[in-house]
């Protein structure tokens, strides 16, 4: 099939790689414009843009797909279908309807649960046991189109947003490759989404990232893992040289009681409003991530310290 691929972050790269590897003609890749990244704040292309460049695929980075010139250029590609994976823009109907067979989105949840921007993080933070990826026909509503294919993904006890992201990206790549021939042959069945059970995965805001140790331990554990590695749930650690900011990147719930925020042993067991969390991986501000054991060798944290 002759395709356009619209995607931006790492999550989209696996699907683009799989589609190209399956022999589809990628007429053009659309991605968000290069953004300032890293300590030098240099303009850098998105992961999807970089992959396309490396494989000789034309890339376009329009600020808005609603620009009439962009819509005309998209229609002129003569596409069989468009595949959208975490592109980052709401697409107008003129774009969605331009390909011969339509436009199809790979979404990282089991719709209608977790429509919107951050479905992987929100599923983890809510304590969902199962999530998945789905291919849907795109409509102008936010993630409201009928579903054509589903792959379920289990959420494990020590999953973070990163580990879950990686498994879901791989599952999604396999799913989109398998469903396109069914769409082309007219065999794909489109199932409308249920009207009940709709939830929205709001974009993660920086103010959400600070840990409130007064919350129940299971909730704190889910928040830590759901925000790992980015933006990273954080707390302030008192030291001899003053408080330092530390990100918690991996944790586990434990059934223990203590004063909220108090360290209960010398291995980073922290009491919460109910129960406690064991910090397994952390990152001190300005330094790299470390397992708790390595972190404690350089920065001991004694029982009784209040975070």
Secondary structure by P-SEA (a helix, b strand, c coil): cbbbbbbccccaaaaaaaaaaacccccbbbbccbbbbcccccccccaaaaaaaaabbbbbbccccccaaaaaaaaaccccbbbbcccccccccccccccccbbbbbccccccccccccaaaaaaaacccccbbbbbbcccccccccccbbbbbbbcccccaaaaaaaaaaaaaaaaaaaaaaaaaccbbbbbccccbbbbbcccccccccccccccaaaaaaaaaaacccccccbbbbccccbbbbbbcbbbbbbcccccccccccccccccccbbbbbcbbbccccccccaaaaaaaccccccccc
